[in-house]
Amino acid sequence: MCGAAAVSRAGYYREWEEREPEEAEMAVKAEMQKIVLGHRRRYGYRRVTAELHRQGMKVNHKRVLRIMRSDNLLAVRAAQVHSDD
């Protein structure tokens, strides 16, 4: 295959290694955005990780948290009401 395309074997795999993680990262980001926005930003990184696992994606909770922070997808906290007794 590499001979027909006039590409060295090492060059082919070097290109593949550079491109493959970006495509996988984009797929994870897209699925995370669907989950978070579908649940009106009430899902935190733990629930998003669990949902991704249910869908068959193998992703670490630390990676989910990092991506959610960078894309500003963290859950919106409800305001706490304090009563003075």
C-alpha positions in Angstrom: 0.0 0.0 0.0 2.8 2.4 0.9 4.6 1.5 -2.3 1.6 2.4 -4.5 1.3 5.8 -2.8 5.0 6.4 -2.9 5.1 7.0 0.8 7.5 5.5 3.2 6.1 3.2 5.8 7.4 5.3 8.7 6.0 8.4 7.1 2.5 6.8 6.8 2.5 5.8 10.5 3.8 9.2 11.6 1.0 10.9 9.8 -1.6 8.5 11.2 -0.4 9.0 14.7 -0.7 12.8 14.4 -4.2 12.7 12.9 -5.9 9.9 14.8 -5.8 11.4 18.3 -7.4 14.7 17.0 -10.2 12.8 15.4 -10.8 10.8 18.6 -10.7 13.9 20.7 -13.3 15.6 18.5 -15.6 12.6 18.7 -15.4 12.7 22.5 -16.0 16.5 22.6 -19.0 16.3 20.3 -20.6 13.5 22.4 -19.9 15.3 25.6 -21.5 18.5 24.3 -24.7 16.5 23.3 -24.9 15.0 26.8 -24.3 18.2 28.7 -26.5 20.5 26.6 -29.2 17.8 26.4 -29.4 17.8 30.2 -29.4 21.5 30.4 -26.0 21.7 31.9 -27.0 19.8 35.1 -24.6 16.9 34.5 -21.2 17.2 36.1 -18.1 15.4 34.9 -18.9 12.2 36.8 -22.3 11.8 35.3 -21.0 12.7 31.8 -18.2 10.1 32.3 -20.8 7.4 33.3 -23.0 8.3 30.3 -20.0 8.0 27.9 -19.2 4.6 29.5 -22.8 3.5 28.9 -22.5 4.5 25.3 -19.3 2.3 24.9 -16.7 5.0 24.9 -13.6 4.4 27.0 -12.7 7.7 28.5 -11.1 8.7 31.8 -12.9 11.0 34.2 -9.9 13.3 34.4 -10.0 13.7 30.6 -13.7 14.5 30.8 -13.2 17.1 33.5 -10.3 18.7 31.5 -12.4 18.9 28.3 -15.4 20.3 30.2 -13.3 23.0 31.8 -11.7 24.0 28.5 -15.0 24.1 26.6 -16.8 25.8 29.5 -19.3 22.9 29.9 -19.2 22.6 33.7 -22.6 22.2 35.4 -24.4 25.3 36.5 -24.9 25.2 40.3 -28.2 26.3 41.8 -28.1 29.3 44.0 -28.4 28.4 47.7 -31.0 30.2 49.7 -30.1 31.0 53.3 -32.8 31.7 55.8 -32.2 33.7 58.9 -33.9 32.1 61.9 
